[in-house]
Every structure is written in C-alpha cells, then in structure tokens.
C-alpha cells in the first residue's frame, strides 16, 4: 500500500483546512517545495498535492510552486484543484505532475473525462470523489451535487477510469480516523483502485485501511496527522509496506 503525504497549498503556503473550510486554515510551512523535499528524504514514494486556491477559483493558481516541487524531488506526485480544462491539465502535467485528479468536472461533464482518458491515458487521470453524507461535493467542497459517490465511481469506471481518491469530508482534518465503511463500500461497489483520504490519524488507521487491500484499496493520503506529529512518516511507511502498490 502506498502512503501519500499531503501538501495542500493556499496563498503559496503549506496549510491544512478542517473539513475543507477556507476560514479554518492553519499554516504549517512557508515553502511547500521544502516540505516535499523533506517527505522525499524520509522515504515517501509518491506525494499528494492540492492547489486549494485553484479548487476555490476553478482553475490552477499555484503553477510556480508546482514547478518548484517538481524540481525539488525525484519522486512522482499527483495534483488536484481547479483542473477543469484540457489546457490546464496539459500545463500541469508539463510542469512535472505524474497524474492529475479530476473532481468537479467529472460530475458536470463525463464526456470531458472520456476525452482526457483518450488523450492522456488512464494512468494520468485519477478521479477525486469527495463525499458529504454519501453525496458528491464539488467546487472546492462548497456545493453538493445530486449524485451519490458510488454512482459517480461506477459511471467513471465504465468510462475507463482506474483509480479514485475517496474522501469523507466530515473526517477531513479532524484526526478522528477514516470512514472505513465508506472506503469499503467504494471499493466493493465501484471496482476502482481506491486511495483512502480523510481522517487518517494513527498507525491503527493505516492497519485498518491496509486490511482492505484485497478489496482494491491501494493507498492512503495522510495530511494533518503528519504535520501535528500524530504519526511519523517513517512509521507510516513501515506500517504500509509489503502490500500491492497503486
């Protein structure tokens, strides 16, 4: 199982939000590229990056920092936040991202996702499913769509998507553990390779997610728990090793 240390960028800084609320922001570092470098030094194999400004604005806002991260580390990273045009996605990939995360646009325009898959390949396009009470949230989590998370996953799988990052918004930034039932349901009902996100706050949480690997759960995103010192990255990586990678 892959551990994805998270770097959320807002106003050029490395921050964490609580349940995606911009007003509940805590700054952890002024230089996201240095945070990425530190994660790589500690053994991370893959990074998870979110352009929060982009998510709220509807298009990428931190391209300079993304380029700096790409130049700072040799390990791959995935990035999401406001990626809603082919031009923006091509640009982000050209800056050095290994793959991009599509959320809002997958809800509003399945045909757009199909075009991306045809143009860039399924290995470059990851579905982001952010859910509130089982329903998909969009536009930086500010709006709730009329489609269930499971339904969106199945729809995107049928188009050719292979991997999805699933987040229970109620758990994000709360340090109260992941919603294992939701993660399990998404894996079982969609058939996608699932990366779990939201609430991972202990080695026990990592073990519990790892136990779902036979269902197709391939990784876990860890954010606030790393920054708050609840988990060391080295310990998280050790706990997750020896399982299939995504």
C-alpha positions, 0 to 999 in steps of 0.5 A: 500500500502506498502512503501519500503525504499531503501538501495542500497549498493556499496563498503559496503556503503549506496549510491544512483546512478542517473539513475543507473550510477556507476560514479554518486554515492553519499554516504549517510551512512557508515553502511547500517545495521544502516540505516535499523535499523533506517527505522525499528524504524520509522515504515517501514514494509518491506525494499528494498535492492540492492547489486549494486556491485553484479548487476555490477559483476553478482553475490552477493558481499555484503553477510556480510552486508546482514547478518548484516541487517538481524540481525539488524531488525525484519522486512522482506526485499527483495534483488536484484543484481547479483542473477543469480544462484540457489546457490546464491539465496539459500545463500541469502535467508539463510542469512535472505532475505524474497524474492529475485528479479530476473532481468537479468536472467529472460530475458536470461533464463525463464526456470531458473525462472520456476525452482526457482518458483518450488523450492522456491515458488512464494512468494520468487521470485519477478521479477525486470523489469527495463525499458529504453524507454519501453525496458528491461535493464539488467546487472546492467542497462548497456545493453538493451535487445530486449524485451519490459517490458510488454512482459517480465511481461506477459511471467513471469506471465504465468510462475507463477510469482506474483509480479514485481518491475517496474522501469523507469530508466530515473526517477531513482534518479532524484526526478522528480516523477514516470512514472505513465503511465508506472506503469499503463500500467504494471499493466493493461497489465501484471496482476502482483502485481506491486511495483512502483520504480523510481522517487518517490519524494513527498507525491503527488507521493505516492497519485498518485501511491496509486490511482492505487491500484485497478489496482494491484499496491501494493507498492512503493520503495522510495530511494533518496527522503528519504535520501535528506529529500524530504519526511519523512518516517513517512509521507510516511507511513501515506500517504500509509496506509489503502490500500491492502498490497503486 
